[in-house]
Amino acid sequence: MTNDGVERKKALVTGADGFVASHLLGVLASETEWDLHGIGLKDGLSEKIPGVSYRVVDITDYDLLSDYIRSLTPDVVFHLAAQPSVALSWKNPRRTYEINLLGQLNLLEAIHESCNDISVLITCSSEEYGKVTPDMVPIKENTELKPCSHYAVSKVSQEMMGLMYEQALGWRVMVTRGFNQAGPGQSPDFAVSSFARQIALIEAEKIPPVLKVGNLDASRDFIDVRDTARAFFMIMENGRGGSVYNVCSGVARKISEILDMLLGMTRSEITVEHDSCRQRPSDIPVLEGDGSRLREEVGWKPSIPVEQTLRDTLDYWRGQIL
Amino acid sequence: MKKIAAVIINRNTKEFLRECIVSLESQDIDGEVPVWVVDNGSGDGSQAMVLNEFKGVNLVWNSKNLGYSRACNQGVEQTGTPYVVVMNTDTVLREDTLKTIVEYFERHPEAGIVGPKILNSDGSLQFSCREFPSVKDAFMHAFLGYFVSGNRYSKKYLKMDWDHREDVEVDWVSGAFMGIRRKAFDDIEGFDEKYFMYVEDVDLCWRMWQSGWKVGYVPAGDVYHHIGMTSRMVSTSMSLHHHLSMLRFHRRTYRGPLKFIVDPAVAAGIMLRFLMVTCISYYYKLKGSSRKGLYDK
């Protein structure tokens, strides 16, 4: 109950133990009076946030999940739980579909069994657009989807599934297509965090001063995770049901430019070795989003410059190394 | 089978680098030629240019300038071919350059290094083969040669009276472009990284000879070297590195009599030359022109 005796809205964040979710929970805790709940696979949240009730629940375990949903009956759900890596989706496609597709099905069916009048935000990815050509950039939400990895296919499927529930059952479902997240706390499976972590390790003389890299020529639309978290909250507050929103900065930068900026933030002498043979299958050359729908319908725009994102990420890893 | 790889050392010479890589891609030779660009902390977008325009070219990108010798070693270490060419960016190869290098090494199994014919931008011969000079010849070339290029000491040092038309063994060849046998390179443990820049080519050739490998010149496979283009960018600090490198080489190699007297005398002479060159350089800068040939290699 709030202080005025109004029943608090119950919000559930799946994948609450993850990178983006930790920032989202922070935004929700500071901006709302909601009852905050999170589920994930790890023993606890990466950062303790006051007022968040966390439980270990695997979304691929339908029985456990449906019991949990039945007991909670959330009013809003932020569905962030997923296998988030393109590279890992090539190594283990089955697990990717199991988590992303079947896990979401379990969630939506559990909600269907127990909840009425629900708002659900499903976080998907710009990877769904696939190999965009220069004439398609900046990418709008109505751009044809041509996913070219298992991860991207799973996200397209999540989107279709979620919007189907909206149409069939009258739920309020919004979908986000996030572009490249970056920021403190991100797994080193992702480029910015990987570079920053390695630089921090080099500074601490824990590894030789060499970075081995793959495709530096790709251009990506980087957005700070803290801006993303704020976007998710604002979409839940103001977004239109049945809508898909690009969450992006609208500025694509080459990975080499990002690396160059990071190298400028360290005094260590570092050698970057780029082997032209080291590339992922179906590497997409350019991903730059058009975020005008999100700005116009929801009132959100990015506020954190990329230099600050990189500096904060590097400082995060420096703190972790020490 | 990949027989030869190319290593290009770059620092802030993006346009030359582009032209150099294009000439490597036009080589008439069997088998793929892996290309490595080693960038020493460029701030002119060279790294992005390589990544964007030359997808098959490999890049070693140093966040700071680690020196020419270290960069050469980094590049050569990446290659796995029996022969390697190491070059400056301001060189442009003819279509048969790499084939010439490979064929020379196959004809001369005793050769550790070979230099092809090097031409100026206008097609005239560049004197790329040198002698290891005596202290006297070096002194005379260093001072007299600065003002009178055709003096007999400079002519001897630069082999200017030789027609450069035959395969011969020479003391050393210019590092602007040199072919290296990988086995020989590993034997002598590569370039000495104490030479930050300049004289590392002289030192490499000297150590090849000391280890039983030979250095040769082949009058073919012409390479154009835009000498004077990068030398206009020589700063006082680069000039200082050059003179310190000269001193290092002298100390390593002089085995003549009265070393305890000769060494300090040579050091004084080199310092005097540095001061002379620096003053003259500033004079020309104030005049608004550059002195061509200051760093002829």
Interface residues (C-beta under 8 A of the other chain):
Chain A: L216 D217 K254 S256 E257 D260 L263 T266 S268 E269 I270 T271 V272 E273 H274 D275 S276
Chain B: Q47 A48 L51 N52 K55 G56 V57 N58 L59 V60 W61 N62 S63 K64 L66 Q74 Q78
